[in-house]
Amino acid sequence: MAKRADYDSPWKDLVEKYFQQFMEFFFPEIASRIDWQKKYEFLDKEFQKIAVQGATGRRYADKLVKVNELSGQEAWVLVHLEIQGQEDSDLARRMLVYHYRIFDRYQKRIASLALLADKNIRWRPQEYCHELWGCELSFRFPMVKLLDVANKVENLENSQNPFAIAAFAHLKTMETIGNDAKRLEFKTYAARALYKAKFDRQTILELFRFLDWIMTLPADYESAYTETLNELEENMRYVTTFERRGIAKGIEKGIEKGLEEGAASHKASLSTILQLRFGRIPAGINSAIENINELETLKNLVINAAVTESLEGFQEYLDSIDRPANKVSEPVADYTPTRKPRAKKRP
């Protein structure tokens, strides 16, 4: 499996599939100036040739979109979008460099926009300036802080925009670091809201995928979440969590065959999966894995490594595990929780 790049995430996927809704949710004034009756076009390959290499900080998406201006003043203009997941002291300068390189390539007017998805309310870069001997340059760009839209995502059940769900999930993930019980509560609420929202089937699938990617839970809490989805799924077959469970089930069968080979075999499998999926693995993760000797724990780690959507998700799962130093487990139980019988409904 190819290495997952930082920007290759459900944020990127959602922006590509629902760009108009993204603009209407985060940049409504700008969205009102775009002619949505005419087709827009993502210029991803062209933008990757323009983009500066080696930027710091995690970015969830860098997009360049060709749109039509509603006023008709120009046949088409460009929207340059950055979704920044962590603080980056170089962001404003990079925004300027991208802006100029795009202009130099296309000779068209450009709107450079930034969505900041970090958790520092005070970090708000919106301008880059420099001056020398009377020569001045000043570049400003519209910026939205994800933290600032918290009041727009409190009532998800009445939401008509998929990015209300996405913003809620991201905000509550940051809010519940270290509090799995609360995260389970928020994730369950978001799942229930998805069933009640007026979205089409494909949008619901995309949003469940986003929830699974960002709102990771330890195995026991994930089992409780899956049980809730079982109850919700009586008449609708949407939930991507069950697809992951199916993958995990298949992986588990292969792992069971090698149980007698012991912890070393599981550690080797775990290392191989992580390297194939995410490239170089941080020393801290390798060290933590080496200190684990419990077969059941190692088995569940292998399953999680194969189905998690990000290295960060695996790290969070790893951190949640209570790791005895030298304990060897008994044969492991079925990873997929069984569904409890439902009470019969009264007539």
C-alpha positions in Angstrom: 0.0 0.0 0.0 1.3 3.4 -0.9 2.4 5.8 1.8 -0.3 8.2 2.9 0.7 11.9 2.5 -0.3 14.4 5.2 -2.7 16.1 2.8 -4.3 12.9 1.6 -7.1 12.8 4.1 -10.9 12.9 4.4 -10.7 16.7 4.7 -9.3 16.7 1.2 -11.9 14.2 0.0 -14.8 16.2 1.5 -13.5 19.5 -0.1 -13.3 17.9 -3.5 -16.7 16.3 -3.3 -18.6 19.2 -1.7 -16.6 22.3 -2.6 -19.7 24.5 -2.9 -20.9 23.5 0.6 -17.4 24.0 2.0 -17.3 27.6 0.7 -20.9 28.3 1.8 -20.1 27.0 5.4 -16.7 28.6 6.0 -16.5 31.5 3.5 -20.2 32.5 2.7 -19.5 36.0 1.4 -17.0 34.7 -1.1 -19.3 31.8 -2.0 -22.0 34.3 -2.9 -19.6 35.8 -5.5 -19.1 32.5 -7.4 -21.3 31.4 -10.2 -22.2 27.8 -9.1 -24.3 27.2 -12.2 -21.0 26.9 -14.1 -18.6 24.0 -13.6 -15.6 24.5 -11.3 -12.4 22.5 -11.8 -9.7 21.3 -9.4 -6.1 22.0 -10.6 -4.4 19.5 -8.3 -1.6 18.4 -10.6 -0.8 21.9 -11.7 -0.8 23.1 -8.0 1.6 20.3 -6.9 4.1 21.6 -9.5 3.8 25.1 -8.0 3.8 24.2 -4.3 6.8 24.9 -2.2 8.5 21.7 -0.9 9.4 21.1 2.7 6.8 23.2 4.5 6.4 22.5 8.2 3.3 21.7 10.1 0.5 19.3 9.2 -1.7 20.4 6.3 -4.9 18.5 5.6 -5.5 19.9 2.2 -3.9 22.3 -0.3 -6.3 23.0 -3.2 -6.4 25.2 -6.3 -9.8 25.6 -7.9 -10.8 27.2 -11.1 -14.2 28.9 -10.7 -16.4 31.4 -12.5 -17.0 34.9 -11.1 -20.7 35.7 -10.7 -20.3 39.3 -11.8 -19.0 38.1 -15.2 -16.1 40.6 -14.9 -13.7 37.8 -15.8 -14.4 34.4 -17.4 -12.7 32.5 -14.6 -10.6 33.2 -11.5 -8.8 30.9 -9.0 -9.4 29.9 -5.4 -6.3 28.8 -3.5 -7.2 27.0 -0.3 -5.0 25.9 2.6 -6.5 23.8 5.4 -3.8 23.9 8.2 -4.0 21.3 11.0 -1.2 22.7 13.3 0.4 26.0 14.1 3.0 26.9 11.5 5.1 30.1 11.8 5.8 29.9 8.1 2.1 29.8 6.9 1.7 33.5 6.0 4.9 33.6 4.0 4.0 30.3 2.3 0.6 31.7 1.4 2.3 34.7 -0.3 4.7 32.4 -2.2 1.9 30.2 -3.4 -0.2 33.2 -4.4 2.6 34.7 -6.5 3.6 31.4 -8.2 -0.1 30.8 -9.1 -0.4 34.3 -10.5 2.9 33.9 -12.4 1.6 30.6 -13.9 -1.9 31.7 -14.9 -1.9 35.5 -15.0 -5.4 35.4 -13.3 -6.8 37.0 -10.2 -6.6 34.7 -7.2 -8.3 34.5 -3.8 -6.0 32.7 -1.3 -8.0 31.4 1.7 -6.9 29.6 4.9 -8.9 27.4 7.3 -7.0 26.9 10.5 -7.9 23.6 12.3 -5.5 23.8 15.2 -6.6 24.3 18.9 -4.7 27.6 19.7 -7.4 30.3 19.7 -4.7 33.0 19.6 -2.9 31.9 16.5 -4.4 33.8 13.7 -2.0 34.5 10.8 -3.7 36.6 8.1 -0.9 38.9 6.8 2.7 38.7 5.5 4.7 41.9 5.3 8.3 43.0 4.8 10.0 46.3 4.2 13.5 47.5 3.3 14.6 51.1 2.7 11.2 52.3 1.6 10.4 49.2 -0.4 7.3 47.5 1.2 5.3 44.4 0.5 2.0 43.6 2.3 -0.1 40.5 1.6 -3.4 39.8 3.4 -5.6 36.7 3.0 -9.1 35.7 4.4 -8.7 33.3 7.3 -11.3 31.3 9.2 -10.6 29.6 12.5 -12.3 26.3 13.0 -12.7 27.1 16.7 -14.8 30.2 15.7 -17.5 28.1 14.1 -18.3 26.0 17.2 -21.6 27.8 17.6 -22.7 26.7 14.1 -22.4 23.0 14.8 -24.3 22.5 18.1 -27.5 21.4 16.5 -26.4 18.8 13.9 -29.7 17.2 13.4 -31.0 20.3 11.6 -27.9 20.8 9.6 -28.1 21.0 5.9 -24.4 21.3 5.3 -22.0 18.3 5.5 -19.2 20.5 6.9 -21.2 21.1 10.1 -20.6 17.4 10.8 -17.0 17.6 9.8 -16.3 20.7 11.9 -18.1 19.2 14.9 -16.1 16.0 14.6 -12.8 17.8 14.4 -13.6 20.2 17.2 -14.8 17.5 19.6 -11.8 15.3 18.8 -9.5 18.1 19.9 -11.7 18.7 23.0 -11.7 15.1 24.1 -8.0 14.2 23.9 -7.5 11.9 26.9 -11.3 11.5 27.6 -12.5 8.5 25.6 -15.9 8.3 27.3 -16.7 11.9 26.3 -15.5 11.3 22.7 -17.7 8.2 22.5 -20.6 10.4 23.6 -19.9 13.0 20.9 -19.3 10.5 18.2 -22.5 8.7 19.0 -24.4 12.0 18.8 -22.9 12.8 15.4 -23.8 9.3 14.1 -27.4 9.7 15.3 -27.5 13.2 13.7 -26.4 11.7 10.4 -29.3 9.3 10.3 -31.7 12.2 10.8 -30.0 14.7 8.5 -31.4 15.2 5.0 -28.3 14.0 3.2 -28.1 11.6 0.2 -26.7 8.1 0.8 -23.2 8.9 -0.7 -22.8 12.0 1.6 -23.8 9.9 4.6 -21.1 7.3 3.7 -18.5 10.0 3.2 -19.3 11.6 6.6 -19.2 8.2 8.4 -15.8 7.7 6.9 -14.7 11.1 8.2 -16.0 10.3 11.7 -14.1 7.0 11.7 -10.9 8.7 10.6 -10.8 11.5 13.0 -12.7 10.4 16.1 -10.7 7.3 16.9 -11.6 5.2 20.0 -9.9 2.4 22.0 -11.3 -1.0 21.2 -13.8 -1.2 24.1 -15.3 2.2 23.4 -15.3 1.4 19.7 -17.3 -1.7 20.5 -19.9 0.4 22.4 -20.1 2.7 19.4 -20.6 -0.2 17.0 -23.4 -1.5 19.2 -25.1 1.9 18.9 -24.7 1.7 15.1 -26.2 -1.8 15.1 -29.4 -0.3 16.7 -29.5 2.6 14.3 -28.9 0.4 11.2 -32.2 -1.5 11.3 -33.4 0.0 8.0 -30.3 1.6 6.6 -27.1 0.0 5.4 -24.7 2.9 5.4 -22.1 2.6 8.2 -18.5 2.3 7.0 -17.4 1.1 10.5 -18.9 -2.3 9.6 -16.8 -2.4 6.4 -13.7 -1.8 8.6 -14.9 -4.5 11.0 -15.1 -6.9 8.0 -11.6 -6.1 7.0 -10.4 -6.6 10.6 -12.2 -10.0 10.7 -10.3 -11.2 7.6 -7.0 -9.9 9.0 -7.8 -11.6 12.3 -8.1 -15.0 10.7 -4.7 -14.7 9.2 -3.3 -13.7 12.6 -4.9 -16.6 14.4 -2.9 -19.0 12.2 0.4 -17.6 13.5 -0.6 -17.4 17.2 1.8 -20.2 18.2 4.7 -18.2 16.7 4.5 -15.8 19.7 5.0 -12.1 20.2 8.0 -11.7 17.9 6.0 -12.7 14.9 3.2 -10.2 15.8 5.7 -7.4 16.3 7.3 -8.2 12.9 3.9 -8.1 11.2 3.0 -4.9 13.0 6.2 -3.2 11.9 5.7 -4.3 8.3 2.1 -3.1 8.1 3.0 0.3 9.6 6.0 0.8 7.3 4.0 -0.1 4.1 1.1 2.2 5.0 2.9 5.2 6.5 6.6 5.0 5.6 9.1 5.7 8.4 7.7 5.0 11.8 8.7 7.3 14.7 11.1 5.8 17.3 8.6 6.3 20.1 6.1 4.0 18.4 8.7 1.3 17.7 9.9 1.5 21.3 6.4 1.2 22.7 5.7 -1.8 20.5 9.0 -3.5 21.6 7.8 -3.3 25.3 4.6 -5.1 24.6 4.6 -8.9 25.0 0.9 -9.6 25.5 -0.4 -11.6 22.4 -3.9 -10.2 22.6 -2.7 -6.7 22.7 -0.3 -7.2 19.8 -3.0 -8.9 17.8 -5.4 -5.9 18.3 -2.5 -3.5 17.4 -2.0 -5.4 14.1 -5.7 -5.1 13.3 -5.7 -1.4 14.2 -2.6 -0.7 12.1 -4.3 -2.3 9.1 -7.5 -0.4 9.3 -6.7 2.9 10.9 -6.9 6.0 8.7 -3.8 7.7 9.9 -0.6 7.2 11.9 -1.9 9.6 14.5 -5.0 7.4 14.9 -2.7 4.4 15.5 -0.6 6.4 18.0 -3.7 7.4 19.9 -4.9 3.8 20.1 -1.4 2.7 21.2 -1.4 5.3 24.0 -4.8 4.1 25.2 -3.6 0.6 25.9 -2.8 -0.6 29.4 0.4 -2.4 28.7 1.7 -5.0 31.2 5.4 -5.5 30.8 5.8 -9.2 30.4 2.4 -10.8 30.3 1.5 -13.5 27.8 -2.1 -13.6 26.9 -4.6 -16.5 26.7 -6.1 -17.2 23.3 -7.9 -14.1 22.1 -11.6 -13.6 21.8 -13.4 -12.6 18.6 -12.5 -9.0 17.8 -15.9 -8.1 16.3 -18.5 -7.6 19.0 -21.6 -9.7 18.7 -24.9 -7.9 18.4 -27.2 -8.1 21.4 -30.7 -9.4 20.7 -33.2 -6.5 20.3 -36.3 -6.4 22.3 -39.5 -7.0 20.4 -41.4 -3.9 19.6 -44.9 -3.6 21.0 -47.7 -3.5 18.4 
